[in-house]
Amino acid sequence: MPPQKGRLDIISSMVQQSNSRTDRLLIVDDDVKLCDLVAEFLKPDGFEIDSAHDGESGLLRAVSGEHALVILDVMLPGLNGFDVLRRIRSQSSVPVLMLTARGDGLDRVVGLEIGADDYLPKPFNPRELVARIRAILRRIRPSDSKRPESGQEQLAVGDVEMDIGARVVRLSGEVVELTGVEFQLLEILLRSAGSVVARNELSKIALGRALSPYDRSLDMHLSNLRKKLGHRVGNAERIKTLRGVGYVYTVPST
């Protein structure tokens, strides 16, 4: 079996590849001026931008299948950002980056629980917005040179099977719907099953950044993953937390 560092290097190299395609993004925010400024900033980076200024129209466009990613503000007239996100997740797996009020940790936790891929507090640095967007897109879409075809690479540990190329996860034969972040986390953990994956290393690969103090993003994504797969496999905890160290995906005893 290859050492843990080798396994992590395989995944890290996938998410570090640049993507040259033009991506169409949707920003849902009632601040028209902010939408225009974001569009003006993102277009030179190769993005096409559409805007919606209320929850209802934002929801319709978000589930249309026309966009690679949705930037969604929490504070919206009528249908708020959380309600929009809930309805998106009932119909679509499109990546969602939520914009939250700075200092409001509750908004961030709720958004991640519902299924946001990441969040960014307002006001934000435009370069950080670009970095977050590119990190999310790399997670859900490794570069073509690194992406296996369906059936070419599969991972199986206990009752969980992953088709890496098709991005399909099955639990005891039944398909489990995962967000892009959850899929990336599970792939890393399964590749290192039985070994410890350091917390900060997991964040750098799966979230595209090092964790900052009081950042609960990784915890929330892992919590959602545990809920979808079940907290236990046999008599053992499925994903063990080693406080202050990292995480271990349990290899079931045969």
BAFI-645904 format. One record per residue (C-alpha): residue number from 1; residue in one letter; z negated, x negated, y. Coordinates in nm, 3 decimals. Last residue first. Example, Ala and Ser with C-alpha at 12.3 -4.5 7.8 and 13.67 -1.06 7.14 Angstrom:
[site 2 s [-0.714 -1.367 -0.106]]
[site 1 a [-0.780 -1.230 -0.450]]
END
This chain:
[site 254 t [-0.776 1.355 -0.890]]
[site 253 s [-1.000 1.299 -0.588]]
[site 252 p [-0.856 1.434 -0.266]]
[site 251 v [-0.753 1.171 -0.007]]
[site 250 t [-0.944 1.263 0.309]]
[site 249 y [-0.778 1.208 0.647]]
[site 248 v [-1.000 0.965 0.837]]
[site 247 y [-1.077 0.968 1.208]]
[site 246 g [-1.200 0.728 1.475]]
[site 245 v [-1.478 0.488 1.568]]
[site 244 g [-1.732 0.627 1.817]]
[site 243 r [-1.830 0.903 1.579]]
[site 242 l [-1.647 0.881 1.249]]
[site 241 t [-1.477 1.219 1.235]]
[site 240 k [-1.352 1.329 0.895]]
[site 239 i [-1.031 1.526 0.857]]
[site 238 r [-1.030 1.735 0.537]]
[site 237 e [-1.407 1.753 0.480]]
[site 236 a [-1.466 1.731 0.106]]
[site 235 n [-1.552 1.985 -0.161]]
[site 234 g [-1.192 2.086 -0.225]]
[site 233 v [-1.000 2.023 0.095]]
[site 232 r [-1.213 2.138 0.384]]
[site 231 h [-1.161 2.238 0.745]]
[site 230 g [-0.855 2.447 0.674]]
[site 229 l [-0.501 2.346 0.762]]
[site 228 k [-0.456 2.565 1.071]]
[site 227 k [-0.817 2.540 1.189]]
[site 226 r [-0.824 2.164 1.131]]
[site 225 l [-0.509 2.119 1.342]]
[site 224 n [-0.659 2.323 1.625]]
[site 223 s [-0.972 2.104 1.620]]
[site 222 l [-0.756 1.793 1.613]]
[site 221 h [-0.570 1.911 1.924]]
[site 220 m [-0.899 1.993 2.096]]
[site 219 d [-1.058 1.658 2.015]]
[site 218 l [-0.751 1.467 2.138]]
[site 217 s [-0.751 1.651 2.469]]
[site 216 r [-1.124 1.614 2.531]]
[site 215 d [-1.098 1.361 2.815]]
[site 214 y [-1.459 1.303 2.928]]
[site 213 p [-1.388 0.932 2.991]]
[site 212 s [-1.016 0.847 2.974]]
[site 211 l [-0.817 0.836 2.654]]
[site 210 a [-0.527 0.594 2.635]]
[site 209 r [-0.183 0.746 2.675]]
[site 208 g [0.123 0.869 2.487]]
[site 207 l [-0.056 1.167 2.335]]
[site 206 a [0.014 1.097 1.967]]
[site 205 i [0.055 0.718 1.976]]
[site 204 k [-0.192 0.626 2.249]]
[site 203 s [-0.438 0.896 2.139]]
[site 202 l [-0.442 0.779 1.777]]
[site 201 e [-0.497 0.421 1.889]]
[site 200 n [-0.786 0.535 2.109]]
[site 199 r [-0.956 0.716 1.822]]
[site 198 a [-0.905 0.442 1.567]]
[site 197 v [-0.739 0.557 1.244]]
[site 196 v [-0.973 0.498 0.951]]
[site 195 s [-0.819 0.476 0.606]]
[site 194 g [-0.804 0.729 0.322]]
[site 193 a [-0.480 0.876 0.450]]
[site 192 s [-0.307 0.635 0.691]]
[site 191 r [0.041 0.789 0.666]]
[site 190 l [-0.130 1.128 0.643]]
[site 189 l [-0.326 1.068 0.964]]
[site 188 i [-0.024 0.956 1.164]]
[site 187 e [0.188 1.247 1.041]]
[site 186 l [-0.094 1.494 1.110]]
[site 185 l [-0.133 1.371 1.467]]
[site 184 q [0.242 1.392 1.532]]
[site 183 f [0.264 1.745 1.391]]
[site 182 e [-0.037 1.855 1.599]]
[site 181 v [0.119 1.709 1.913]]
[site 180 g [0.451 1.884 1.856]]
[site 179 t [0.280 2.216 1.787]]
[site 178 l [0.228 2.321 1.428]]
[site 177 e [0.343 2.628 1.232]]
[site 176 v [0.230 2.606 0.869]]
[site 175 v [0.483 2.682 0.595]]
[site 174 e [0.329 2.793 0.264]]
[site 173 g [0.362 2.570 -0.043]]
[site 172 s [-0.006 2.485 -0.073]]
[site 171 l [0.003 2.393 0.297]]
[site 170 r [0.355 2.319 0.410]]
[site 169 v [0.466 2.127 0.717]]
[site 168 v [0.825 2.124 0.845]]
[site 167 r [0.962 1.874 1.094]]
[site 166 a [1.305 1.884 0.927]]
[site 165 g [1.325 1.503 0.925]]
[site 164 i [0.957 1.446 0.851]]
[site 163 d [0.926 1.698 0.569]]
[site 162 m [0.548 1.711 0.542]]
[site 161 e [0.342 1.827 0.243]]
[site 160 v [-0.027 1.921 0.241]]
[site 159 d [-0.220 2.030 -0.070]]
[site 158 g [-0.327 1.679 -0.167]]
[site 157 v [-0.142 1.422 0.042]]
[site 156 a [0.236 1.452 0.058]]
[site 155 l [0.472 1.279 0.299]]
[site 154 q [0.846 1.333 0.292]]
[site 153 e [1.133 1.112 0.396]]
[site 152 q [1.500 1.171 0.322]]
[site 151 g [1.458 1.544 0.256]]
[site 150 s [1.571 1.638 0.605]]
[site 149 e [1.735 1.338 0.768]]
[site 148 p [1.511 1.058 0.894]]
[site 147 r [1.469 1.005 1.269]]
[site 146 k [1.451 0.641 1.378]]
[site 145 s [1.805 0.587 1.507]]
[site 144 d [1.810 0.943 1.642]]
[site 143 s [1.510 0.876 1.866]]
[site 142 p [1.192 1.068 1.785]]
[site 141 r [1.197 1.429 1.909]]
[site 140 i [0.867 1.614 1.925]]
[site 139 r [0.657 1.315 2.022]]
[site 138 r [0.928 1.158 2.239]]
[site 137 l [0.957 1.482 2.438]]
[site 136 i [0.582 1.494 2.498]]
[site 135 a [0.570 1.130 2.614]]
[site 134 r [0.870 1.184 2.844]]
[site 133 i [0.702 1.481 3.011]]
[site 132 r [0.370 1.297 3.052]]
[site 131 a [0.542 0.992 3.204]]
[site 130 v [0.746 1.207 3.443]]
[site 129 l [0.431 1.389 3.558]]
[site 128 e [0.253 1.055 3.597]]
[site 127 r [0.533 0.936 3.824]]
[site 126 p [0.496 1.251 4.031]]
[site 125 n [0.125 1.176 4.093]]
[site 124 f [-0.068 1.497 4.057]]
[site 123 p [-0.251 1.744 4.281]]
[site 122 k [-0.324 1.920 4.055]]
[site 121 p [-0.452 1.827 3.708]]
[site 120 l [-0.203 1.758 3.427]]
[site 119 y [-0.221 1.917 3.084]]
[site 118 d [-0.084 1.848 2.736]]
[site 117 d [0.079 2.019 2.439]]
[site 116 a [-0.064 2.360 2.530]]
[site 115 g [-0.159 2.566 2.224]]
[site 114 i [-0.428 2.821 2.306]]
[site 113 e [-0.707 2.570 2.248]]
[site 112 l [-0.533 2.315 2.472]]
[site 111 g [-0.512 2.567 2.757]]
[site 110 v [-0.874 2.674 2.712]]
[site 109 v [-0.997 2.314 2.721]]
[site 108 r [-0.792 2.230 3.029]]
[site 107 d [-0.900 2.539 3.219]]
[site 106 l [-1.264 2.466 3.132]]
[site 105 g [-1.239 2.114 3.272]]
[site 104 d [-1.178 2.240 3.623]]
[site 103 g [-1.203 1.912 3.816]]
[site 102 r [-0.846 1.924 3.941]]
[site 101 a [-0.697 2.270 3.904]]
[site 100 t [-0.461 2.286 3.608]]
[site 99 l [-0.089 2.233 3.546]]
[site 98 m [-0.002 2.295 3.182]]
[site 97 l [0.262 2.102 2.989]]
[site 96 v [0.420 2.329 2.727]]
[site 95 p [0.642 2.220 2.437]]
[site 94 v [0.864 2.498 2.297]]
[site 93 s [0.712 2.627 1.971]]
[site 92 s [0.819 2.986 2.036]]
[site 91 q [0.732 3.351 1.982]]
[site 90 s [0.354 3.392 1.952]]
[site 89 r [0.309 3.059 2.130]]
[site 88 i [0.496 3.186 2.434]]
[site 87 r [0.278 3.497 2.444]]
[site 86 r [-0.042 3.292 2.445]]
[site 85 l [0.104 3.055 2.706]]
[site 84 v [0.194 3.342 2.940]]
[site 83 d [-0.155 3.487 2.906]]
[site 82 f [-0.306 3.146 2.987]]
[site 81 g [-0.075 3.098 3.284]]
[site 80 n [-0.163 3.428 3.447]]
[site 79 l [0.042 3.748 3.418]]
[site 78 g [0.030 3.907 3.761]]
[site 77 p [0.039 3.623 4.012]]
[site 76 l [0.008 3.276 3.860]]
[site 75 m [-0.279 3.027 3.852]]
[site 74 v [-0.253 2.829 3.528]]
[site 73 d [0.074 2.656 3.617]]
[site 72 l [0.328 2.599 3.341]]
[site 71 i [0.571 2.309 3.300]]
[site 70 v [0.797 2.417 3.011]]
[site 69 l [0.989 2.175 2.789]]
[site 68 a [1.329 2.134 2.622]]
[site 67 h [1.461 2.453 2.778]]
[site 66 e [1.726 2.709 2.682]]
[site 65 g [1.545 2.864 2.385]]
[site 64 s [1.492 3.188 2.575]]
[site 63 v [1.115 3.184 2.513]]
[site 62 a [1.034 3.009 2.843]]
[site 61 r [1.281 3.218 3.041]]
[site 60 l [1.118 3.548 2.953]]
[site 59 l [0.770 3.404 2.999]]
[site 58 g [0.848 3.266 3.345]]
[site 57 s [0.988 3.603 3.453]]
[site 56 e [0.661 3.772 3.358]]
[site 55 g [0.429 3.499 3.482]]
[site 54 d [0.562 3.462 3.833]]
[site 53 h [0.760 3.201 4.028]]
[site 52 a [1.028 3.085 3.786]]
[site 51 s [1.214 2.756 3.822]]
[site 50 d [1.497 2.574 3.644]]
[site 49 i [1.528 2.195 3.648]]
[site 48 e [1.787 1.960 3.496]]
[site 47 f [1.636 1.623 3.410]]
[site 46 g [1.802 1.280 3.433]]
[site 45 d [1.534 1.085 3.615]]
[site 44 p [1.716 1.147 3.946]]
[site 43 k [1.657 1.522 3.883]]
[site 42 l [1.281 1.489 3.843]]
[site 41 f [1.183 1.427 4.206]]
[site 40 e [1.397 1.697 4.363]]
[site 39 a [1.293 1.943 4.093]]
[site 38 v [0.925 1.864 4.153]]
[site 37 l [0.972 1.907 4.528]]
[site 36 d [1.153 2.240 4.484]]
[site 35 c [0.886 2.369 4.247]]
[site 34 l [0.614 2.259 4.491]]
[site 33 k [0.786 2.445 4.774]]
[site 32 v [0.813 2.760 4.567]]
[site 31 d [0.441 2.763 4.486]]
[site 30 d [0.432 3.052 4.238]]
[site 29 d [0.465 2.809 3.949]]
[site 28 v [0.665 2.818 3.624]]
[site 27 i [0.868 2.497 3.585]]
[site 26 l [1.145 2.504 3.325]]
[site 25 l [1.308 2.185 3.199]]
[site 24 r [1.663 2.103 3.090]]
[site 23 d [1.693 1.764 2.928]]
[site 22 t [1.981 1.522 2.975]]
[site 21 r [2.005 1.285 2.676]]
[site 20 s [1.915 0.915 2.704]]
[site 19 n [1.591 0.917 2.509]]
[site 18 s [1.394 0.594 2.502]]
[site 17 q [1.226 0.471 2.181]]
[site 16 q [0.850 0.425 2.210]]
[site 15 v [0.765 0.726 1.993]]
[site 14 m [0.934 0.588 1.683]]
[site 13 s [0.796 0.233 1.726]]
[site 12 s [0.444 0.375 1.736]]
[site 11 i [0.503 0.558 1.409]]
[site 10 i [0.610 0.248 1.218]]
[site 9 d [0.345 0.036 1.396]]
[site 8 l [0.076 0.275 1.275]]
[site 7 r [0.172 0.218 0.914]]
[site 6 g [0.180 -0.159 0.960]]
[site 5 k [-0.160 -0.157 1.128]]
[site 4 q [-0.304 0.036 0.834]]
[site 3 p [-0.197 -0.227 0.581]]
[site 2 p [0.091 -0.147 0.344]]
[site 1 m [0.000 0.000 0.000]]
END
